[in-house]
Amino acid sequence: MSIFNCRHAMLMLSALSVSSVWGASPLSCVVLEKQTGGWVSGITLKNTCGEPVDLQHSLVEFDSNLALNGSFWGNFGSVAYPSNPTISSEKNQSNYRSKLFLNFPEGNQWWKPNTVLAKNEQITVKFSSAPDQTISHAAFYPMVTPVIKKGKIRLQYPTAPTGQFTKPSNVTISDGASYHKTITDASWGQAYEVTVPYGKYQFSITPLSTSWAGSALPTSITINGQSTSATTAINYQQIAQYGSAVIHLNGSQPQDATNQPQLHIKNMTTGEQLPAKPLTFGQSTTISQLALGNNYQFQVGTLYGQQSNYSAQISPSDTVAINSQTPVSLQVDFTAQPIDTLDLSSQLSGLPNAQSVTLTATDNHGNQYKNTLSSNQAFQWALPTNRQYRFSAPIVTANAKNYEAQFSPQSLALTNDNSQNLTITFSPQTHTTLFSPYVDVTLGAVTKWDSATNSMQPIGLLDIVKQANIKSLHLAFITARNGCNGSWNGYPVSTESNGFAVPVFKQLKQQGVRLTIALGGLNGTYLAQACENTDALFAAYEKIIQAYQPDELDFDVENTLQTNNQQLATLMQTIKRVQAKYPDIAISFTLPVLPSGLVPGVGENVIAQAKTNGLDDYLVNIMAMDYGTSFQAKTMGDYAIDALTNTLAQLKKYYPTQSDSQLWPRLGVTPMIGLNDTIPLNFSLDDVDTVKAFAKQKKLGLMSLWSITRDHPCDNSYVSITCTSKNPQTGAPNQSVDYQYSSRFQH
């Protein structure tokens, strides 16, 4: 069957009932796990059947409170990437029944896609959603049902917690789809065995009474070929009683204060510090799950403005006892406290004639103070005291040259009892920071059927490069497939003339586009984890080099490889062999980061192992994104600068003989443009200016972004793979035209 006819047939089938096409019962041993609660939801399918399951033309169905219509994406491991990945919903009484079809290319005489999910392997599909998205009754229907194997679940009951209960409460075993069994005849202190098909099972325990709740440990059990029997312990415990507090923040946000008020909560009875909660002016926030009989202290941090500090007062008291389930009510008011300023003695030189420049001082609370000058001169800069400042200036263009500023010192702490001098010297720029955005070459918007080569190809890249005027690309991602073999999310690395991406990458090289092949990423198994030794790993890397002739290899290390020193040693030694044979190919590591820098023992361990194994010639590219919702006091641009600065300090530990001017070009930065996965973090166009100015000032080696397929405007309030969504602070789209982020980074 051709691909077109296959798709047409599946669309026709979608109009029929599930039972009439796929069979009356779902395949419960393909365990479905949902991920909701954010702007991206997902479903993981794990094969626990003990036998391989063919996913071709299979169906995933589930109920949802919201309609879902559009495309899906995900991590398909060794399975090929689906063709025309779409999801659709139909109204079903009070909710929606959503259908997700897994249809794969039929292939040709040169390439046959893998559509079989091996036993104990899994894939994950993801799709755009909303924080209040719910998913229930998820089920998997294959076209061909394998033989179902069975195992045993053993329920171990405790002794009765009190003499008033003659028998345990009901326990229900369910796979969330077709299997449900309720145990009503168990006895205290005894075990109860149940035979079940292979699959993943959860337990629901009814309470013994209003004061005694039941639970299972573990809460879920998987029965498969590796574990044909398992035991869960049924327990009962008294139900804790809770109260709450309602915090109302009076007034409105001070115009000169940029940071959001944060409520800090401490249980004074137990000493436990609870997670901080953001407060909104003019609104109430309810803090629940406060244990009855405990005392709690509530504190709100100071707001820091350009002219004043704002301190919080909580009434009637900042410490309260939670003695009943009636909510405690507290009021929060801010009082302005003027701050002192100090004249910072400054000297500007090197500014080209007839040019003006706006200098910016950014304090440690995100406030910016600007000073525009049009001549070389000494001046006094009035700045609030008792704050830390970082200085920046845009590039000045004159006489066909770019002039950049050097600040001495680059940052300083300004207090009432010290005197500081600042010098700003402009000089011609001699370093160019490479701009090379990431692109996922396996997305449906990029990868299409190419009739010229009679194969699937990322032909959408050619239009992107032309429309965005891009001169360099980071091409993501190659992982391992079928052992020590490279794969683009199911499309194998091939040196054939019509192999996946070969003809497209060749055209880009002929157009003068610099190509970086990115290996690894968030999902999948890395080649450095699948290949047994340096010989095998070098052969896999050399095949990639021969197929695509890259200018750079980028190793995006995000999974457990970060902490596996044996695998890291194999990786580093293999990279040294690549450098020896292909000295013109640059090497970089892309690593997760926090504003405090690389995480010690994780991302930092990758650098430590590179140094230990004698690998010194590489760039460190930090992923300045998705820090977590607690990082809202500064802009994402300022946090990126913090992360770069702290990562530089970490590099200096391993390369103490190299100066800052030598280490800055060994650093790169990759933000996630627009709305980040951890909402409300948002990287705006203004953040581009902040990062670009810093990158040029420090002579960074790389500026990138994730990803150029998102560099489009839209009115979404959720994270999308095809646009940058709306800025939560302004409520307006992050950009107005296509490729605006890329253009802003380059000009």
C-alpha positions in Angstrom: 0.0 0.0 0.0 1.4 3.4 -0.9 1.8 6.1 1.8 -1.0 8.1 0.3 -3.4 5.2 0.2 -2.4 4.2 3.7 -3.2 7.6 5.1 -6.5 7.8 3.2 -7.5 4.4 4.6 -6.6 5.4 8.2 -8.7 8.6 7.9 -11.6 6.5 6.7 -11.1 4.1 9.6 -11.1 6.9 12.1 -14.8 7.5 11.2 -15.7 4.0 12.2 -16.0 2.6 15.8 -12.8 1.4 17.3 -14.1 -2.1 18.0 -15.1 -2.6 14.4 -11.5 -2.1 13.1 -9.0 -2.7 15.9 -10.8 -5.2 18.1 -13.2 -4.9 21.0 -10.5 -4.7 23.7 -7.3 -2.6 24.0 -3.9 -4.2 24.5 -3.4 -3.6 28.2 0.2 -4.9 28.3 1.2 -1.8 26.3 1.3 0.4 29.4 0.2 4.0 28.8 1.5 6.7 31.2 0.2 10.3 30.9 2.1 13.5 31.6 -0.1 16.6 32.1 0.0 19.8 34.1 1.9 22.1 31.7 1.6 23.5 28.3 2.9 20.3 26.8 1.2 16.9 27.6 2.3 13.5 26.6 1.7 9.8 26.7 4.4 7.1 27.1 3.7 3.7 25.6 5.8 0.9 27.1 5.7 -2.6 25.8 5.4 -5.0 28.8 3.9 -7.8 26.7 6.9 -10.0 26.7 6.8 -10.0 22.9 7.4 -7.3 20.2 4.4 -5.2 19.2 4.0 -3.8 15.7 2.9 -0.1 16.0 2.1 0.3 12.3 -1.5 1.6 11.9 -2.2 1.4 15.6 -4.4 3.7 17.6 -4.1 5.5 21.0 -7.4 6.7 22.4 -8.2 8.7 25.6 -10.7 11.0 27.2 -9.9 14.6 27.8 -11.6 17.7 29.2 -10.3 19.8 26.3 -10.4 19.3 22.5 -7.1 18.3 21.0 -6.5 18.9 17.3 -3.2 19.3 15.5 0.1 17.6 15.3 2.1 15.5 17.8 5.8 14.9 18.2 8.0 13.0 20.6 10.8 10.5 21.3 10.4 7.3 19.3 13.7 5.7 20.1 14.5 2.9 17.6 11.0 3.2 16.0 10.7 5.4 12.9 9.2 8.8 13.1 5.5 8.7 12.2 4.3 10.2 8.9 1.6 12.9 9.1 1.5 12.8 13.0 -1.9 14.2 13.8 -4.3 14.1 16.8 -8.0 14.8 16.6 -10.9 15.0 19.1 -14.7 14.5 19.0 -17.2 15.7 21.5 -18.3 12.8 23.8 -21.0 13.9 26.2 -19.2 16.1 28.8 -15.7 15.6 27.5 -13.8 14.7 24.3 -12.6 11.4 22.9 -9.2 12.0 21.4 -7.6 9.7 18.7 -3.9 9.6 17.9 -3.0 7.4 14.9 0.5 5.9 14.6 1.1 5.6 10.9 4.7 5.1 9.6 6.2 5.5 6.1 6.1 2.3 4.0 9.8 2.7 3.0 11.3 1.6 -0.3 13.8 -0.9 -1.7 16.7 1.0 0.0 15.1 1.7 3.4 12.5 0.0 5.5 11.4 1.9 8.6 11.3 0.1 11.9 7.7 0.1 13.2 8.1 -2.6 15.9 8.3 -1.7 19.6 10.6 -4.3 21.2 9.7 -5.8 24.5 10.4 -3.6 27.5 11.1 -0.6 25.2 9.0 2.6 25.1 8.1 5.6 23.0 6.7 9.0 24.0 4.3 11.1 22.1 3.8 14.8 23.0 1.3 17.4 22.0 0.3 21.0 22.9 -2.1 21.3 25.8 -2.9 23.6 28.7 -2.2 23.4 32.5 -5.7 22.2 33.3 -5.6 19.4 30.7 -6.8 16.1 31.9 -6.3 12.7 30.3 -8.2 9.5 31.4 -9.1 6.1 30.1 -6.1 5.9 27.7 -6.0 2.7 25.7 -3.8 1.3 22.9 -5.3 -0.7 20.0 -3.0 -2.6 17.6 -3.9 -3.8 14.2 -2.2 -7.2 15.0 -2.6 -8.5 18.6 0.3 -10.5 20.0 -0.1 -13.5 22.3 -0.9 -12.3 25.8 1.2 -13.7 28.6 0.2 -13.6 32.3 1.7 -13.3 35.7 0.7 -12.9 39.4 0.1 -9.9 41.7 0.3 -10.7 45.5 -1.5 -8.3 47.9 -0.1 -8.4 51.4 -2.5 -7.2 54.0 -1.5 -5.8 57.5 -3.0 -6.7 60.8 -6.1 -4.6 61.7 -5.1 -1.1 62.9 -7.8 -1.2 65.6 -10.2 -3.9 66.8 -13.3 -2.1 65.3 -12.5 -3.3 61.8 -13.3 -6.9 61.1 -11.9 -7.0 57.5 -9.9 -4.9 55.1 -11.6 -2.4 52.8 -12.0 -3.0 49.1 -8.9 -3.0 46.9 -9.2 -2.5 43.1 -6.5 -3.6 40.7 -6.6 -1.8 37.3 -4.5 -1.2 34.2 -6.5 2.0 33.4 -8.0 0.4 30.4 -9.5 -3.1 30.0 -8.6 -4.8 33.3 -10.4 -4.0 36.6 -10.8 -6.4 39.5 -12.0 -5.5 43.0 -11.0 -7.6 46.0 -13.7 -7.8 48.6 -12.9 -11.0 50.5 -9.4 -10.5 51.8 -8.4 -11.1 55.5 -6.2 -9.2 57.9 -2.6 -10.4 58.0 -3.0 -12.6 55.0 -1.8 -12.5 51.3 -4.2 -12.5 48.3 -3.0 -13.6 44.8 -4.5 -12.4 41.5 -3.5 -13.7 38.0 -3.3 -10.8 35.5 -2.1 -10.3 31.9 1.3 -8.6 31.3 0.9 -4.9 31.9 1.2 -2.1 34.4 -1.3 -2.0 37.3 -2.4 0.6 39.9 -4.2 0.0 43.1 -7.2 1.9 44.5 -8.0 1.3 48.2 -11.2 2.6 49.7 -10.9 4.1 53.2 -11.7 2.0 56.3 -13.6 5.0 57.7 -13.5 8.8 57.6 -10.3 8.7 59.8 -8.4 5.8 58.2 -7.1 5.9 54.6 -5.6 3.1 52.6 -2.5 3.0 50.4 -0.4 0.6 48.4 3.4 0.3 48.4 4.5 0.3 45.7 1.7 2.3 44.2 2.0 0.5 40.8 3.4 -2.8 39.6 4.5 -4.0 36.2 4.1 -7.6 35.3 6.3 -8.7 32.3 8.9 -11.1 31.1 11.4 -9.8 33.6 9.0 -9.8 36.5 6.3 -12.4 36.2 5.2 -11.9 39.8 5.3 -9.0 42.3 4.0 -8.0 45.7 2.5 -4.8 47.0 1.8 -4.1 50.6 -1.6 -2.7 51.6 -1.3 -0.2 54.5 -3.7 2.0 56.5 -3.0 5.3 58.3 -5.0 7.9 60.1 -5.9 10.9 57.9 -4.1 14.1 58.8 -6.3 17.2 59.3 -5.4 20.5 57.5 -6.3 24.1 57.6 -5.4 27.0 55.2 -4.5 30.6 55.1 -5.7 33.3 52.6 -3.1 36.0 51.9 -4.3 39.2 50.3 -1.8 41.5 48.7 -3.1 45.1 48.9 -2.4 48.0 46.5 -0.8 47.9 43.1 2.7 47.0 41.8 5.1 49.9 42.3 6.1 51.2 38.8 9.8 51.1 39.5 9.9 47.7 41.1 10.6 44.8 38.7 10.6 41.7 40.9 7.5 39.9 41.9 6.5 39.5 45.6 7.3 36.1 47.0 5.7 34.6 50.1 8.0 32.5 52.2 6.3 30.0 54.6 8.0 28.2 57.5 6.4 25.6 59.8 7.7 26.9 63.2 6.5 23.7 64.9 8.5 21.3 62.7 11.1 23.7 61.3 10.2 22.8 57.7 10.5 25.5 55.1 7.7 25.2 52.6 8.0 26.2 48.9 7.8 29.9 48.2 4.6 31.2 46.5 4.3 34.2 44.2 1.8 36.9 45.1 -0.2 39.2 42.8 -1.1 42.7 43.8 -4.8 43.2 44.4 -5.4 39.5 44.6 -5.7 36.7 47.2 -3.6 33.6 47.3 -4.7 30.5 49.3 -2.1 28.4 51.1 -3.6 24.9 51.8 -2.3 21.8 53.5 -1.3 23.6 56.7 -1.3 21.0 59.5 -3.7 21.6 62.3 -2.1 22.4 65.6 1.1 23.8 64.0 2.4 27.4 64.0 3.4 29.0 60.7 5.5 32.1 59.9 4.7 34.1 56.7 7.3 36.5 55.3 7.3 38.5 52.1 10.6 39.6 50.5 11.5 43.2 49.9 10.9 44.7 46.4 13.7 46.7 44.9 12.9 49.7 42.7 15.0 52.4 41.0 14.1 55.1 43.5 12.8 53.1 46.6 12.9 49.8 48.4 9.5 48.4 49.4 9.2 46.5 52.6 6.2 44.3 53.4 4.1 44.3 56.6 1.8 41.4 57.4 -1.3 42.0 59.6 -2.6 41.1 62.0 0.6 39.1 62.6 3.3 37.3 60.5 3.0 34.2 62.7 -0.3 32.4 63.2 -1.5 29.1 64.7 -3.6 26.8 62.5 -6.1 25.4 65.0 -9.2 24.8 62.8 -10.2 24.2 59.2 -11.5 27.8 59.0 -9.1 29.8 56.8 -6.8 32.3 58.5 -6.9 35.7 56.7 -3.8 37.8 56.4 -3.2 41.2 54.7 0.0 42.3 53.1 1.0 46.0 52.5 4.2 47.4 51.1 5.8 50.6 52.4 8.2 52.7 50.3 11.6 53.5 51.7 13.6 56.0 49.7 17.2 54.9 48.9 20.4 56.8 48.9 22.4 57.4 45.7 26.1 57.9 45.1 27.9 59.6 42.2 30.0 57.0 40.5 33.1 58.8 39.0 33.3 57.6 35.4 35.5 58.3 32.3 34.5 57.5 28.7 37.2 57.3 26.0 37.6 55.8 22.5 34.1 56.8 21.3 34.3 57.6 17.5 33.7 61.2 16.6 30.1 62.4 16.0 28.8 59.2 17.7 26.6 58.8 20.8 26.2 55.8 23.0 23.7 54.7 25.8 25.5 53.0 28.7 23.4 50.7 30.9 24.0 49.8 34.6 22.0 46.8 35.7 21.7 46.1 39.4 21.4 42.7 41.0 17.6 43.1 41.2 17.1 43.6 37.4 16.7 47.4 37.5 18.4 49.3 34.7 19.9 52.8 34.8 20.8 54.4 31.4 23.2 57.3 30.6 23.5 58.6 27.1 26.7 60.4 26.1 27.9 61.9 22.8 31.5 62.7 23.5 34.6 61.3 25.3 34.4 62.8 28.8 34.5 62.4 32.6 31.1 62.3 34.2 29.3 61.4 37.4 26.8 58.6 37.3 24.2 58.8 40.1 23.2 55.2 41.2 21.4 53.8 44.2 23.8 52.5 46.9 24.0 49.0 48.5 23.6 47.2 45.2 25.8 45.2 42.8 26.0 46.6 39.2 26.9 45.1 35.9 27.7 47.4 32.9 27.0 47.1 29.2 26.9 49.2 26.1 25.8 48.5 22.5 28.2 48.1 19.6 28.9 51.5 17.9 29.5 51.4 14.2 31.6 54.1 12.5 34.0 54.3 9.6 33.0 50.8 8.5 34.2 49.4 11.9 32.4 48.1 14.9 33.5 49.5 18.2 32.8 47.7 21.5 33.1 48.9 25.1 35.4 47.5 27.7 34.4 48.3 31.3 36.9 48.4 34.2 35.7 47.0 36.5 33.2 44.9 34.7 31.0 44.9 37.8 31.1 46.5 41.2 29.3 46.8 44.5 28.3 50.4 45.3 28.0 51.2 49.0 27.7 54.5 51.0 31.1 54.1 52.6 33.3 53.5 49.5 34.4 55.4 46.4 34.6 53.7 43.0 35.9 54.7 39.6 34.6 53.3 36.3 36.4 53.6 33.0 34.7 52.8 29.7 37.0 52.4 26.7 35.7 51.8 23.1 38.0 50.0 20.6 37.5 48.4 17.2 36.0 44.9 17.4 38.3 42.1 16.3 36.1 39.1 17.2 32.9 37.8 15.7 30.6 35.6 17.7 29.1 32.8 15.6 25.3 32.7 15.4 24.1 29.2 14.7 20.5 28.3 15.7 19.4 24.7 16.4 16.8 23.0 14.2 15.2 19.6 14.7 15.6 18.1 11.3 13.1 15.3 12.0 10.0 17.6 12.6 7.1 17.2 10.2 7.4 20.8 9.2 11.0 20.1 8.0 11.1 16.5 6.9 9.0 15.7 3.9 8.8 13.3 1.0 11.3 14.3 -1.7 10.4 13.0 -5.1 13.8 13.9 -6.5 15.5 11.3 -4.3 12.4 9.1 -3.7 13.0 9.3 0.0 12.2 11.3 3.1 14.4 14.4 3.4 14.6 17.5 5.5 13.9 19.6 2.4 12.2 22.3 4.5 15.7 23.4 5.7 16.4 24.9 2.3 13.5 27.4 2.7 14.4 28.2 6.3 18.0 29.1 5.4 16.8 31.3 2.6 14.0 33.0 4.4 15.9 33.6 7.7 19.2 34.4 5.9 21.1 31.9 8.1 24.8 31.2 7.5 25.2 28.5 10.1 23.0 25.7 11.6 23.1 23.3 14.5 21.3 20.2 13.2 19.7 18.0 15.9 19.8 15.2 16.9 21.7 12.0 16.2 21.2 9.2 18.8 21.8 5.4 18.8 19.6 2.9 17.0 19.9 -0.9 16.8 23.1 -0.8 18.9 26.0 1.3 17.8 24.4 2.9 14.8 23.5 6.6 14.3 19.9 7.6 13.7 17.9 10.8 13.2 15.0 9.7 15.4 14.4 6.6 13.3 16.0 7.7 10.1 19.4 5.9 9.9 22.7 7.7 9.2 23.6 6.7 5.7 26.5 7.6 3.3 24.3 6.8 0.3 23.7 9.7 -2.1 20.0 9.7 -1.2 20.5 8.8 2.5 18.5 10.8 5.0 19.7 14.5 4.9 22.7 13.7 2.7 21.5 15.6 -0.5 20.0 18.5 1.6 23.2 19.0 3.7 25.3 18.8 0.6 23.2 21.7 -1.0 23.6 23.7 2.2 27.4 23.2 2.2 27.5 24.3 -1.5 25.6 27.5 -0.4 28.3 28.2 2.2 26.3 27.3 5.2 28.3 26.1 8.2 26.9 22.8 9.6 27.1 21.5 13.1 25.9 18.0 13.7 24.4 17.7 17.2 24.5 14.3 18.9 22.5 13.4 22.0 19.8 15.7 23.3 17.1 15.2 25.9 15.7 11.9 24.8 17.1 8.6 23.5 20.3 6.6 24.0 23.6 8.2 22.9 26.1 6.5 20.7 28.6 6.9 23.6 26.2 4.7 25.7 25.5 2.1 23.0 29.0 1.6 21.5 31.1 -0.8 23.5 34.5 0.8 23.0 36.4 3.6 21.4 36.9 1.7 18.1 33.2 1.2 17.7 32.3 4.7 18.7 35.0 6.2 16.4 33.6 4.2 13.5 30.1 5.5 14.3 31.4 9.1 14.4 33.4 8.7 11.3 30.4 7.5 9.4 28.6 10.7 10.4 31.6 12.7 9.2 31.8 10.9 5.9 28.0 11.2 5.3 27.6 14.9 6.1 31.0 16.6 6.1 30.2 18.7 9.2 32.2 21.7 10.3 31.6 20.9 13.9 30.4 18.0 16.1 28.2 19.1 19.1 27.7 16.7 22.0 24.5 17.6 23.7 24.8 15.7 27.1 21.6 15.7 29.1 21.0 12.2 30.3 22.8 9.8 32.7 25.9 10.0 30.6 26.7 13.2 32.6 27.5 11.0 35.7 28.9 7.8 34.1 32.6 8.4 34.1 33.4 5.1 32.3 31.2 6.1 29.3 32.5 9.7 29.5 36.1 8.4 29.3 35.2 6.5 26.2 33.6 9.6 24.7 36.5 11.9 25.5 39.1 9.5 24.2 37.1 9.0 21.0 36.8 12.7 20.5 40.6 13.0 20.7 40.9 10.4 17.9 38.4 12.5 15.8 40.4 15.6 16.4 43.7 13.9 15.5 42.3 12.6 12.1 39.9 15.5 11.4 41.6 18.6 12.9 39.4 21.0 11.0 36.2 19.8 12.8 35.4 21.8 15.9 34.1 20.2 19.0 31.5 21.5 21.5 29.6 20.3 24.5 26.0 21.5 25.1 25.1 21.2 28.7 22.1 22.0 31.0 22.7 25.0 33.3 21.3 27.1 36.1 22.0 30.8 36.7 24.5 29.5 39.2 26.4 27.7 36.4 26.8 24.0 35.5 25.3 21.7 38.1 28.2 20.3 40.2 28.7 16.5 39.7 26.4 16.5 36.6 27.1 19.0 33.8 30.3 20.1 35.5 31.4 16.5 35.7 31.4 16.4 31.8 34.0 19.2 31.9 35.9 17.5 34.7 36.1 14.2 32.7 37.2 16.1 29.5 40.1 17.6 31.5 41.0 14.2 33.2 41.1 12.5 29.7 43.3 15.2 28.2 40.7 16.9 26.0 41.2 20.6 26.1 40.2 22.0 22.7 36.4 22.5 22.8 33.6 25.0 23.4 31.0 24.8 26.2 27.5 25.8 25.1 25.1 26.3 28.0 21.3 25.8 27.6 20.0 29.0 29.2 16.4 27.9 29.6 13.8 26.1 31.8 15.4 27.0 35.1 12.1 26.4 37.0 9.3 28.7 38.1 11.3 30.0 41.2 13.6 32.0 38.8 11.4 35.0 38.1 13.2 37.9 39.9 15.3 38.7 36.8 14.8 38.7 33.1 15.9 35.6 31.2 18.6 37.7 29.5 20.0 38.6 32.9 19.8 35.0 34.1 21.7 33.9 30.9 24.5 36.4 31.8 24.6 35.0 35.4 24.9 31.5 34.0 27.6 32.4 31.6 29.6 34.3 34.3 29.4 31.4 36.7 30.2 28.8 34.1 33.3 30.8 33.2 34.4 30.7 36.9 33.9 26.9 36.8 36.1 26.6 33.6 38.8 28.6 35.3 39.0 25.9 38.0 40.0 23.3 35.3 42.1 25.7 33.2 43.7 28.1 35.7 46.5 29.1 33.3 44.0 30.5 30.7 42.9 34.1 31.1 39.3 35.4 30.9 40.0 36.6 27.3 41.0 33.1 26.4 38.1 31.4 28.1 35.2 33.6 27.0 35.5 32.5 23.4 35.2 28.9 24.6 31.7 29.6 25.9 28.4 29.7 24.0 24.8 30.3 25.0 21.5 28.8 23.7 18.3 30.2 25.1 14.8 28.8 24.3 13.2 31.7 22.5 9.8 32.9 23.6 7.8 30.9 26.1 9.9 28.3 27.9 8.6 24.9 29.0 8.6 26.1 32.6 6.0 28.8 32.3 6.0 31.8 32.9 9.7 31.9 32.0 9.9 33.8 28.7 12.9 34.8 26.6 11.9 38.1 24.8 13.4 40.1 22.0 14.7 42.5 24.6 16.5 39.5 26.2 18.2 39.0 22.8 19.6 42.5 23.0 20.9 41.8 26.5 22.6 38.5 25.6 23.9 39.8 22.3 25.6 42.8 23.9 27.2 40.7 26.6 28.3 38.1 24.0 30.0 40.7 21.9 31.5 42.4 24.9 33.0 39.2 26.2 33.7 37.8 22.7 31.7 34.6 23.2 32.3 31.8 20.8 28.7 31.1 20.0 25.1 32.4 20.2 22.4 30.0 19.3 18.7 29.4 20.0 16.2 26.6 20.4 14.9 26.4 17.8 14.5 28.2 14.5 11.3 26.2 13.7 9.8 28.1 16.6 10.9 31.5 15.3 7.4 32.5 14.2 4.7 34.7 15.8 1.5 33.3 17.2 -1.2 34.0 19.7 -0.8 30.8 21.8 -0.6 30.9 25.6 1.0 27.4 25.6 4.5 26.2 24.5 4.5 25.3 20.8 7.1 23.6 18.6 6.2 26.0 15.7 6.0 29.4 17.3 7.2 31.5 20.3 3.7 32.0 21.8 2.7 35.0 23.9 4.8 36.8 26.6 3.0 36.1 29.9 4.0 39.6 31.2 2.5 41.6 28.3 -0.1 39.2 27.0 1.1 40.0 23.4 2.9 37.7 21.0 6.6 37.6 21.5 7.3 38.6 17.9 5.5 40.2 15.0 7.2 38.6 11.9 8.8 35.3 11.0 12.5 34.8 12.0 12.5 38.0 14.1 14.6 36.4 16.8 17.2 35.2 14.3 17.4 38.6 12.7 17.8 40.3 16.1 20.6 38.0 17.0 22.4 38.7 13.7 22.0 42.5 13.4 
